[in-house]
Each structure stands twice: as structure tokens, then as C-alpha cells.
Amino acid sequence: ALEEDNVPVDLTKDNPCGLGLSYECIIPMKKWRISYKGNMHRGCTHPDILKSEKKQETSYIEIDLIYETDTPVFWYMRDDNVNTLAKNLSQEPWGINFWKVCLKRSKNHGHYEEYGRLTGRVSVDGAVTKTYDFGTFRD
């Protein structure tokens, strides 16, 4: 995982970026650009293969994608219906294990969700450019 590696990150810019990957907030909570420029290994590569002396074939990749929301942001801490939550909780068998699960889940419950559309282009070795429209999906 990137968070466990010593990945060089450029903290001098307004948007997070590193290793050729960058995120740019165009309109807060509504529109983002995700881009990548750099070499990638071809195929699925297991980390142990990367450590070996076997040379992996690479391609130069350019990715430029735009994510735009199609719905308002749903923030659980604000928008979750308390009656639905109460009904769901009342149907669970209560006990110490149930409370442990609730406490564990509540630590990561401060996120939000939204549906949106991801569109953009991918170029492989500067010759192949394909435009994508992934349709609407949940973040």
C-alpha cells in the first residue's frame, strides 16, 4: 500500500500528487481531475516478481479523467435517517459482540457518498488513445 511505502510526494502543490499520479479539485465536492503520466508494468505483476531480477516490460501511460457528481453529497452524519437506523438496530440481537461491531463501524462512519460520472482518455505509448465514459457509479 502506498501509505506503507516511502513514496515521494510533492507537498508544494495545492493538490496531492506523487509518482506521476495527481488529483485536482476543480469544483469542491462536485468535480475532480485524476491524471497519471509515467511507466507502468504490463499485465498483473506480483510484488515478489518486481523484487526479482527478471525484467518486466513497461509502457508509457497517460491518463486524464474527470469525475463529476450527478447527485448531491450524502453525508451519513447529517443525512442518515434516524428512524431507519433505529428500526435496523431494533431488529439485531443485542449483546457484547453487537456493541463491539457497532463501535468498530462507528469509527469510520464519518464519510460521505455520491454518485457521479467518470470520463476521459487513456494513451498507451503515445500511440493508442481511447476515450472512456464509465457512466454513473457510486464513489
C-alpha positions in Angstrom: 0.0 0.0 0.0 1.2 3.5 -0.8 0.7 4.6 2.8 3.3 2.0 3.9 5.9 2.9 1.3 8.4 5.7 1.2 6.7 7.2 -1.8 7.9 10.7 -2.8 5.0 13.1 -2.6 5.1 16.7 -3.8 3.7 18.8 -0.9 4.5 22.1 -2.6 1.4 22.0 -4.8 -2.2 22.6 -3.8 -3.3 19.1 -4.9 -2.0 15.7 -3.8 0.4 14.2 -6.3 3.3 11.7 -6.5 4.8 9.1 -8.8 3.0 10.7 -11.8 -0.4 10.4 -10.2 -2.3 13.6 -9.3 -5.7 14.7 -8.1 -7.0 18.1 -8.7 -10.2 19.6 -7.2 -11.8 21.7 -9.9 -15.1 22.4 -8.0 -15.2 21.4 -4.4 -17.5 18.4 -3.7 -18.5 18.4 -7.4 -15.7 17.9 -9.9 -12.2 16.4 -9.8 -9.4 15.6 -12.3 -7.4 12.5 -11.9 -4.3 12.2 -14.1 -1.3 10.0 -14.4 1.8 10.2 -16.6 4.5 7.5 -16.3 5.6 4.0 -16.9 3.5 1.0 -15.9 4.3 -2.7 -15.9 2.4 -4.7 -18.5 -0.1 -7.2 -17.1 -0.6 -8.2 -13.5 2.6 -8.1 -11.6 3.1 -9.7 -8.2 5.3 -7.7 -5.8 7.7 -10.7 -5.5 8.3 -10.6 -9.3 9.2 -6.9 -9.0 11.9 -7.8 -6.4 13.4 -10.4 -8.7 16.0 -9.7 -11.3 13.5 -10.6 -14.1 12.9 -7.5 -16.2 9.3 -6.5 -16.6 8.0 -5.0 -19.9 6.7 -1.5 -19.4 4.6 1.0 -21.3 4.4 4.8 -21.0 0.8 5.6 -19.9 -1.0 8.9 -19.9 -4.4 9.1 -18.2 -6.6 12.2 -18.0 -10.0 11.6 -16.3 -12.7 13.9 -15.0 -15.1 12.8 -12.2 -18.3 14.9 -11.9 -21.1 14.3 -9.4 -24.6 13.5 -10.6 -26.3 13.7 -7.2 -25.9 15.8 -4.0 -23.4 14.6 -1.4 -24.9 12.2 1.1 -23.1 12.7 4.4 -24.0 9.9 6.9 -23.5 12.1 10.0 -26.1 14.6 8.7 -28.3 12.8 6.2 -28.9 9.3 7.6 -32.5 8.9 8.6 -32.7 8.3 12.4 -35.9 6.3 12.1 -34.4 3.8 9.6 -31.3 3.5 11.8 -33.5 2.9 14.9 -35.6 0.3 13.1 -32.5 -1.6 11.9 -30.9 -1.6 15.3 -34.1 -2.8 17.0 -34.0 -5.9 14.7 -30.5 -7.0 15.8 -29.8 -9.5 18.6 -28.2 -7.3 21.3 -25.1 -8.4 23.3 -21.5 -7.5 23.8 -20.5 -8.7 20.3 -23.1 -6.5 18.7 -21.8 -3.5 20.7 -18.2 -4.3 19.6 -19.3 -4.3 15.9 -21.2 -1.0 16.3 -18.2 0.7 17.9 -15.8 -0.6 15.3 -18.1 0.6 12.4 -18.7 4.0 14.0 -15.0 4.9 13.9 -15.2 5.0 10.1 -18.7 6.4 9.7 -17.8 10.0 9.1 -17.5 9.6 5.3 -19.8 10.8 2.6 -21.1 9.2 -0.6 -22.2 10.5 -4.0 -22.9 9.2 -7.5 -21.0 10.5 -10.4 -19.7 10.1 -13.9 -16.0 9.3 -14.8 -14.9 10.3 -18.3 -11.6 10.8 -20.0 -8.8 9.4 -22.1 -6.1 6.8 -21.8 -3.0 6.8 -24.0 -0.5 3.9 -24.2 3.0 4.5 -25.5 1.8 7.7 -27.1 0.1 5.9 -30.0 -3.1 4.4 -28.7 -5.7 6.9 -27.3 -9.0 5.7 -26.2 -11.8 7.9 -24.8 -13.9 6.4 -21.9 -17.2 7.1 -20.4 -17.7 4.9 -17.4 -21.2 6.0 -16.8 -22.6 6.8 -13.4 -21.4 4.9 -10.3 -21.0 5.3 -6.6 -17.7 6.8 -5.3 
